[in-house]
Amino acid sequence: MKIFNWLSRKSPAPGDPYWQFDPQIHFLPRLNKGDFFRLSGFDFGHFIRQPIAQFMQHRDLEIEKGRSLSYAQKALYYWWYLDAQVTNGGFVQFYYNGYDPYVSTIIRGLEYIGDQQMAGLIKKADRIYRSNQALMEKARTEELFESDLYDRLEGLSRLDDQYYEWKDQTMARIESYLKSHPAEVGVDEHGEPFDHNYSGPCRTAYPDGSDQTVFTLENGQVDGWLQRFYPDGILQEKVHYIKGTPSGAKEEFYENGNLKYRVENDAAQQQQKHQWYYENGHPQKLECKNMLTGDRAGDFREWYENGQLAKSGYFVSKFERTGPWLEYYPDGRQKIVGEFKNGEYLLQDFWDENGGHLLQNGTGLYIQESTRYGGQKNRQEHEYRDFHRHGGQKTYSDGVLSLYQEMQNGREHGITRTYYENGNLREESIYREGKKMSVREFRKYENPIVVTSITSQSCDNCSRDGLDIQIPDNDPQILNGKELAQKFAVDTAIFDAYSDDHVMTYTYQVFVDTDGHVRDFQFVAACNTWLSEAVESSIRQLVFEPGYKDGRAVAFAHLVWHKFQLAE
């Protein structure tokens, strides 16, 4: 009887096929009890939605399979679409990408879990869209960010900021509802209903019976320390809760048992101390944060893996520092002596790796080397006079000059040049006391050609009707990708609307049969649609190595990228 009480709260909406629910075929996934109670926010949302998404398989099946989802499950599942689109590109992107059929269900779902505020905002957005639907349909014939939709639908875009402000509240309301009504979303790992009023000890176990998660519930809420263990019994994580809400205090451990990360609360100072550690036990970083805002505030330290101090300073807000800023080399020798004063960084002294005192009392040469994501090595050579950049300033990327600036008393004054990664001049500007007076742009190549590449990787979450898609044990490669890429003829004029170093990408889900031939494909994303017909023709001709699972040939899915870029 309890189950059907909540079913009667909302009758199916006529004309809204996504809102239909048949309780006789209710999908109730098995959910890890420890994760159900310990996770929060969007982590909890992902945890609940993931098995639902796997069950739904594909958007083409949502009306049929959606009849097995409760109204609470629908509330989370369909709102997740809206959140992903609006967070990435606003309400304009949500409607442009064709998610409008879900709007009625999203609104009903939010109203069902009690979020009238967000439901009202989406109703307002939908009214604006409906009154401009013809404009949207016309704009869909071109690439979104090349259209003027954001300008012409300014009223719709103005709602984005309100959405960003409220989205965390919406997730919290969904979480609160689901945890208060667990019968609507699933059962525990043993197939038993969740008791949201239970008080007492609780645990989950690995298949061998050893502890996986150990915690205490008070009226269905985690209270005290929740502990998670590695399969070998070593403590993995400790998180402190107060009536279902993490207090902030926690500890994480490496598999060797050494401390990895610790957060300590200092209520008197309204501060949290975050400490990271290397696997060998040495400290890695210390960062203090304001308990209310989460911004950095207080002492800051970084260490090398050998235990030697690397950096030290003091933060007064998220980005603002004050007082001395010191840096050291791994052997303990001084690298930098600086000071933050009234929001300005005063670089006082710098020593290079050989001990050369290149910058003294704010005058001289400062050299900074770093490695960016992807392995790119950068080197900056800055000349200083009286604590300000003065003279020639150079930046190198992988040994190639990428930026040259002439500066006077901390402001650009003279020539500023940027360069392509091949070393050719990209742009030259003339500055006078920090003001740009003129600018000239240059092409990357004198005689450009378009180079095509075709690559792929396994798509583990792809599915297609009529094909038993599986994840093969091997990693099937494209056999004729280089041949097809060489045959691809593209005029360089297609890049006139882009910069010369732009990489034009087309992404598709490709479904491959047991013989390695393409059975079907589906568009995922692209910079534009100009080459879609040629790309799809190329995809039809792709031949893959067969995929095997347990020694048997299987159908599989790959993401395939066609990339086009200029070269010489």
HELIX and SHEET records of a PDB file:
HELIX    1   1 LYS A    2  LEU A    7  1                                   6    
HELIX    2   2 PRO A   17  TRP A   19  5                                   3    
HELIX    3   3 PRO A   23  ILE A   25  5                                   3    
HELIX    4   4 LYS A   33  ARG A   38  1                                   6    
HELIX    5   5 GLY A   41  MET A   56  1                                  16    
HELIX    6   6 ARG A   59  LEU A   61  5                                   3    
HELIX    7   7 GLU A   62  LYS A   65  1                                   4    
HELIX    8   8 GLY A   66  SER A   68  5                                   3    
HELIX    9   9 TYR A   71  TYR A   96  1                                  26    
HELIX   10  10 ASP A  100  TYR A  102  5                                   3    
HELIX   11  11 VAL A  103  TYR A  112  1                                  10    
HELIX   12  12 GLN A  116  SER A  131  1                                  16    
HELIX   13  13 GLN A  133  ALA A  139  1                                   7    
HELIX   14  14 LEU A  144  GLU A  146  5                                   3    
HELIX   15  15 LEU A  149  ARG A  152  1                                   4    
HELIX   16  16 GLU A  154  SER A  157  1                                   4    
HELIX   17  17 LEU A  159  SER A  180  1                                  22    
HELIX   18  18 PRO A  182  GLU A  184  5                                   3    
HELIX   19  19 GLY A  481  LYS A  487  1                                   7    
HELIX   20  20 THR A  492  PHE A  495  5                                   4    
HELIX   21  21 SER A  532  GLN A  541  1                                  10    
SHEET    1   A 2 ARG A  30  LEU A  31  0                                        
SHEET    2   A 2 VAL A 187  ASP A 188  1                                        
SHEET    1   B 3 GLY A 200  ALA A 205  0                                        
SHEET    2   B 3 ASP A 211  GLU A 218 -1                                        
SHEET    3   B 3 GLN A 221  VAL A 222 -1                                        
SHEET    1   C21 GLY A 200  ALA A 205  0                                        
SHEET    2   C21 ASP A 211  GLU A 218 -1                                        
SHEET    3   C21 GLY A 224  PHE A 229 -1                                        
SHEET    4   C21 LEU A 235  ILE A 242 -1                                        
SHEET    5   C21 THR A 245  PHE A 253 -1                                        
SHEET    6   C21 LEU A 259  ASP A 266 -1                                        
SHEET    7   C21 GLN A 271  TYR A 277 -1                                        
SHEET    8   C21 PRO A 283  ASN A 290 -1                                        
SHEET    9   C21 ARG A 296  TRP A 303 -1                                        
SHEET   10   C21 LEU A 309  PHE A 315 -1                                        
SHEET   11   C21 GLY A 323  TYR A 328 -1                                        
SHEET   12   C21 GLN A 334  LYS A 341 -1                                        
SHEET   13   C21 GLU A 344  TRP A 351 -1                                        
SHEET   14   C21 HIS A 357  GLN A 360 -1                                        
SHEET   15   C21 THR A 363  THR A 371 -1                                        
SHEET   16   C21 LYS A 377  ARG A 385 -1                                        
SHEET   17   C21 HIS A 388  SER A 397 -1                                        
SHEET   18   C21 VAL A 400  GLN A 408 -1                                        
SHEET   19   C21 ARG A 411  TYR A 419 -1                                        
SHEET   20   C21 LEU A 425  ARG A 432 -1                                        
SHEET   21   C21 LYS A 435  GLU A 441 -1                                        
SHEET    1   D 4 ILE A 449  SER A 458  0                                        
SHEET    2   D 4 PHE A 556  ALA A 567 -1                                        
SHEET    3   D 4 MET A 504  VAL A 512 -1                                        
SHEET    4   D 4 VAL A 518  ALA A 526 -1                                        
SHEET    1   E 2 GLY A 547  LYS A 549  0                                        
SHEET    2   E 2 ARG A 552  VAL A 554 -1                                        
END                                                                             
